Amino acid sequence: METYLKLFEVLFPVFFIVGIGYYLGKTNPKLDTSFIANFAANIGSPAMVFYAITTTGISFNIFTEYFWYSLLVILGFVIIGIIFLKFLKKDIITELPPFILPNTGNMGLPICLFAYGSQGLGIAATISSLVILFHFTLGVILASKKFDLTLLFRSPPFYAIIISVIFLYFEVEVPVFLINTTMMLTYATIFLILMSLGIALTRFKVFSFKSALISSVARVIIGPIIGFVIIKTFNLSGFAAGVLLIQCSMPSAVLTYLVGSLYSSKKVVDSIASMIVVSTVMSFITVPVVVFFALKYFN
């Protein structure tokens, strides 16, 4: 019973705020959310990465360890994505991002925070930092089919990760004013991006339900299986393993749609939008199961 209560405490605030966004999107279809995307990309995400990595008690060794685990997980997502896209006879390059880039920021961070506290947030941010970095680098390269290394240096999260690593490696004590500022930005960002997820669900349309459903299976069902394989392969345990499992279970990220809409064809963007909607709706069922499993066996 205690685990069920914890599960409710973890998921209710997340789904409630998504519900607020959905309500606002339904009542005002013309509601402009572009400022949320710009804020999250340029200010919120870097602040969130810095705060979660440097102030939640994780060490440099733990950061690097889970950074590499995250890379292996994404590699697993890439393989599964290529297999599914080949089966569906779709463009393997431009439609790969929603398979390999889960919603570890919008949904993953708050769920891990409520499930495992500040330490859980630190590990979740380590995983999310790589995903966020890939959104604005690999995601753009795949969507545009153009390799541009300068994207890395134009990405604010890249510098946030570098600064965070320096603080961790040299064990620099973070000034209180910086902790307070990034903490406020972190919680503001979590609220705004959860709300924007709800708004987005009122606008995206499903253009091919069968195709989106098959693709979403790879994201929300095979995703956590890949995470579990990594956990067992490297004999991981405790809350950090639980966080890794939860992050692997997230649906496709809304950011893949935003990036795709800038660089890909309408057909590809429609397919990405369909996968985001279906995988997110499916995750309302699958994520509670994964979180329950994580809370029960990884503490």
MOURPE-V764565 format. One record per pair of residues at least 12 apart in sequence whose C-alpha atoms are under 7 Angstrom apart, sorted by the first residue. I is the first residue (numbers start at 1). GAP is how many residues later the second one is. D is the distance in whole Angstrom. If there is no record, write none. Layout:
i & gap & d
I & GAP & D
I & GAP & D
//
This chain:
i & gap & d
3 & 289 & 7
3 & 292 & 7
3 & 293 & 7
7 & 284 & 7
7 & 285 & 6
10 & 101 & 6
10 & 104 & 5
10 & 105 & 5
11 & 100 & 7
14 & 96 & 7
14 & 97 & 7
17 & 177 & 6
17 & 178 & 6
18 & 176 & 5
18 & 177 & 5
18 & 179 & 6
18 & 180 & 4
19 & 179 & 6
20 & 175 & 6
20 & 178 & 7
21 & 174 & 4
21 & 175 & 6
21 & 176 & 7
21 & 177 & 4
21 & 178 & 5
22 & 176 & 4
22 & 177 & 5
22 & 179 & 7
22 & 180 & 6
24 & 175 & 7
25 & 174 & 5
25 & 177 & 6
26 & 176 & 6
33 & 163 & 7
36 & 156 & 7
40 & 149 & 6
42 & 114 & 6
44 & 141 & 6
44 & 142 & 6
44 & 145 & 5
45 & 112 & 6
46 & 110 & 6
46 & 111 & 5
46 & 114 & 5
47 & 135 & 5
47 & 138 & 6
47 & 139 & 6
48 & 134 & 7
48 & 137 & 7
48 & 138 & 5
49 & 76 & 6
49 & 80 & 6
49 & 111 & 7
49 & 112 & 7
50 & 110 & 6
50 & 111 & 7
50 & 114 & 5
51 & 128 & 7
51 & 131 & 6
51 & 132 & 6
52 & 69 & 6
52 & 70 & 5
52 & 73 & 6
53 & 69 & 5
53 & 72 & 6
53 & 73 & 7
53 & 111 & 6
54 & 110 & 6
54 & 113 & 7
54 & 114 & 6
56 & 62 & 5
56 & 63 & 5
56 & 66 & 5
57 & 62 & 6
58 & 61 & 7
58 & 64 & 6
59 & 109 & 6
60 & 108 & 5
60 & 109 & 5
63 & 63 & 6
66 & 60 & 7
66 & 61 & 7
67 & 59 & 6
67 & 60 & 6
70 & 57 & 6
73 & 153 & 7
73 & 154 & 6
74 & 26 & 6
76 & 150 & 7
77 & 22 & 6
77 & 23 & 5
77 & 146 & 7
78 & 22 & 6
80 & 138 & 7
81 & 15 & 6
81 & 18 & 5
81 & 19 & 7
84 & 131 & 7
93 & 49 & 6
94 & 48 & 5
94 & 49 & 5
94 & 170 & 7
95 & 173 & 6
95 & 177 & 7
97 & 42 & 6
97 & 159 & 6
98 & 154 & 5
98 & 155 & 6
98 & 158 & 6
98 & 174 & 7
99 & 120 & 6
99 & 153 & 7
101 & 30 & 6
101 & 151 & 6
101 & 152 & 6
102 & 148 & 5
102 & 149 & 5
102 & 150 & 5
102 & 151 & 5
103 & 147 & 5
103 & 148 & 6
103 & 149 & 5
103 & 150 & 4
104 & 24 & 5
104 & 143 & 6
104 & 146 & 6
105 & 23 & 6
106 & 84 & 7
106 & 87 & 5
106 & 88 & 5
107 & 87 & 7
108 & 139 & 5
108 & 142 & 7
109 & 12 & 6
109 & 15 & 6
109 & 16 & 7
110 & 80 & 7
112 & 12 & 6
112 & 131 & 6
116 & 123 & 7
120 & 119 & 7
120 & 120 & 7
120 & 123 & 6
123 & 117 & 6
123 & 120 & 7
124 & 119 & 6
132 & 25 & 7
133 & 24 & 6
133 & 25 & 6
136 & 15 & 7
136 & 19 & 6
137 & 14 & 6
137 & 15 & 6
140 & 119 & 6
143 & 117 & 6
143 & 120 & 6
143 & 121 & 5
144 & 119 & 5
144 & 120 & 6
201 & 76 & 6
204 & 69 & 6
204 & 73 & 7
205 & 68 & 7
205 & 69 & 6
206 & 67 & 7
206 & 68 & 4
206 & 71 & 7
207 & 63 & 7
207 & 64 & 7
207 & 67 & 6
208 & 66 & 7
212 & 62 & 6
212 & 63 & 5
212 & 66 & 6
213 & 65 & 6
215 & 60 & 7
216 & 59 & 6
216 & 62 & 6
216 & 63 & 5
219 & 32 & 6
219 & 33 & 7
219 & 60 & 7
220 & 29 & 5
220 & 30 & 6
220 & 31 & 6
220 & 59 & 7
220 & 63 & 6
220 & 66 & 7
221 & 28 & 7
223 & 25 & 5
223 & 26 & 5
224 & 21 & 6
224 & 24 & 5
224 & 25 & 5
227 & 17 & 7
227 & 18 & 5
227 & 21 & 6
228 & 17 & 6
237 & 61 & 6
238 & 60 & 5
238 & 61 & 5
239 & 59 & 5
239 & 60 & 5
241 & 57 & 6
242 & 52 & 5
242 & 56 & 5
246 & 44 & 6
246 & 45 & 6
249 & 38 & 6
250 & 33 & 7
251 & 25 & 7
251 & 28 & 5
251 & 29 & 5
251 & 32 & 6
252 & 24 & 5
252 & 27 & 6
253 & 23 & 7
254 & 22 & 7
257 & 12 & 6
257 & 15 & 6
257 & 16 & 6
//
